[in-house]
């Protein structure tokens, strides 16, 4: 009877490491029987660029309103809205809870972005831009604002 061990891989590096490790020492069960490895997925599904771009633009807008860095806002939004998921450590086999990654292909982007929109409205009283034209207008405004601030600092110096 063949014993099967399922593995989900996220990228080609993980695939190469698994193949290398299996050549060195095949997987065995607790009775010493060799396991066959079935790979479920190779390669990472990319989130749509529209959603990624929108998320980063919204993070920057909210960071500006909150007076914090982009990195801090991204971290805070992920901590606030991404669910906890079980993660199995490939090094120790230990199962632990951690935040779902925005790189996870199973992330519900629609729900995540909706929660950010609600926060922006309820906490900051702003409506976030929804499309490329809105984001481009916001970026132009931001460039003009920074130019005015630089000119003000240069005049003061």
C-alpha positions as CSV (number, residue, x, y, z in Angstrom):
1,X,0.0,0.0,0.0
2,X,1.4,3.4,-1.0
3,X,1.5,6.1,1.7
4,X,1.0,9.6,0.6
5,X,2.2,12.9,2.1
6,X,0.6,16.0,0.6
7,X,2.7,19.2,0.3
8,X,1.7,22.6,-0.9
9,X,4.5,24.7,-2.3
10,X,4.5,28.4,-2.7
11,X,7.3,28.9,-5.3
12,X,10.1,27.3,-7.3
13,X,12.7,27.7,-4.6
14,X,10.5,25.7,-2.2
15,X,10.1,23.1,-4.9
16,X,13.9,22.8,-5.5
17,X,14.5,22.5,-1.7
18,X,11.9,19.8,-1.4
19,X,13.4,17.8,-4.3
20,X,16.9,18.2,-2.9
21,X,15.8,17.1,0.6
22,X,13.9,14.1,-0.8
23,X,17.0,13.0,-2.7
24,X,19.1,13.2,0.5
25,X,16.6,11.6,2.8
26,X,13.2,10.3,1.6
27,X,10.2,11.0,3.8
28,X,9.3,8.1,6.0
29,X,6.3,7.5,8.3
30,X,6.7,6.4,12.0
31,X,7.0,2.7,10.9
32,X,9.9,3.5,8.5
33,X,7.8,3.1,5.3
34,X,8.7,5.6,2.5
35,X,6.1,8.2,1.7
36,X,5.2,9.4,-1.7
37,X,5.0,13.2,-2.0
38,X,2.1,14.8,-3.9
39,X,2.5,18.5,-4.7
40,X,-0.8,20.4,-4.7
41,X,0.4,23.7,-6.2
42,X,3.6,25.1,-7.5
43,X,3.8,28.8,-8.0
44,X,2.2,31.6,-6.1
45,X,-1.0,33.1,-7.4
46,X,-0.5,36.8,-7.7
47,X,-3.1,39.2,-6.3
48,X,-4.5,41.5,-9.0
49,X,-2.3,44.5,-9.5
50,X,-5.4,46.8,-9.2
51,X,-6.0,45.5,-5.7
52,X,-2.3,45.7,-4.7
53,X,-2.0,49.3,-6.1
54,X,-5.2,50.3,-4.4
55,X,-4.1,48.9,-1.0
56,X,-0.7,50.7,-1.2
57,X,-2.4,54.0,-2.3
58,X,-4.9,53.7,0.5
59,X,-2.2,52.9,3.1
60,X,-0.3,56.1,2.1
61,X,-3.5,58.2,2.2
62,X,-4.4,56.9,5.7
63,X,-0.8,57.3,6.8
64,X,-0.8,60.9,5.8
65,X,-4.1,61.5,7.7
66,X,-2.8,59.6,10.8
67,X,0.7,61.3,10.7
68,X,2.5,58.0,10.6
69,X,4.7,56.2,8.1
70,X,3.5,54.0,5.2
71,X,5.1,50.9,6.8
72,X,3.3,51.6,10.1
73,X,0.0,52.0,8.4
74,X,0.4,48.8,6.4
75,X,1.3,46.9,9.5
76,X,-1.6,48.4,11.5
77,X,-4.2,47.6,8.8
78,X,-3.0,44.1,8.4
79,X,-3.0,43.6,12.2
80,X,-6.5,45.1,12.4
81,X,-8.2,43.2,9.6
82,X,-6.3,40.1,8.5
83,X,-7.5,36.9,10.2
84,X,-5.3,34.6,12.2
85,X,-4.5,31.3,10.3
86,X,-2.6,28.2,11.4
87,X,0.9,27.9,10.1
88,X,3.0,24.7,10.3
89,X,6.7,25.5,10.7
90,X,8.7,23.7,8.0
91,X,11.7,23.7,10.4
92,X,10.0,22.2,13.5
93,X,6.6,21.0,12.4
94,X,5.1,23.2,15.2
95,X,1.7,24.6,14.5
96,X,1.2,28.2,15.5
97,X,-1.2,31.0,14.8
98,X,-0.1,34.0,12.7
99,X,-1.7,36.7,10.6
100,X,-2.8,35.7,7.1
101,X,-0.4,37.2,4.6
102,X,-1.5,39.6,1.8
103,X,0.5,37.2,-0.4
104,X,-1.9,34.3,0.5
105,X,-3.9,33.5,-2.7
106,X,-6.8,32.6,-0.5
107,X,-7.1,36.1,1.0
108,X,-10.5,37.7,0.5
109,X,-9.3,41.0,-0.9
110,X,-12.8,42.4,-1.4
111,X,-13.5,42.0,2.3
112,X,-10.1,43.3,3.4
113,X,-10.4,46.5,1.2
114,X,-14.0,47.0,2.3
115,X,-12.9,47.0,6.0
116,X,-10.3,49.6,5.2
117,X,-12.9,51.8,3.4
118,X,-15.1,51.6,6.5
119,X,-12.2,52.5,8.8
120,X,-11.3,55.5,6.6
121,X,-14.9,56.7,6.7
122,X,-15.6,56.1,10.3
123,X,-12.3,57.0,11.9
124,X,-10.9,59.6,9.6
125,X,-14.1,60.9,7.9
126,X,-12.7,60.5,4.4
127,X,-13.7,58.6,1.3
128,X,-10.9,56.7,-0.3
129,X,-10.3,56.9,-4.0
130,X,-11.7,54.0,-5.9
131,X,-10.1,54.1,-9.3
132,X,-7.0,55.1,-11.2
133,X,-8.2,58.6,-11.9
134,X,-8.9,59.3,-8.3
135,X,-5.5,57.9,-7.2
136,X,-3.7,59.9,-9.9
137,X,-5.5,63.1,-8.7
138,X,-4.5,62.3,-5.1
139,X,-0.9,61.7,-6.1
140,X,-0.8,65.0,-8.0
141,X,-2.2,66.8,-5.0
142,X,0.4,65.2,-2.7
143,X,3.3,66.2,-5.1
144,X,2.0,69.7,-5.1
145,X,1.7,69.7,-1.3
146,X,5.3,68.4,-0.9
147,X,6.6,71.0,-3.4
148,X,4.9,73.8,-1.4
149,X,6.3,72.5,1.8
150,X,9.8,72.3,0.3
151,X,9.5,75.8,-1.0
152,X,8.4,77.0,2.5
153,X,11.3,75.3,4.2
154,X,13.8,76.7,1.6
155,X,12.4,80.2,2.1
156,X,12.8,79.8,5.9
157,X,16.4,78.7,5.6
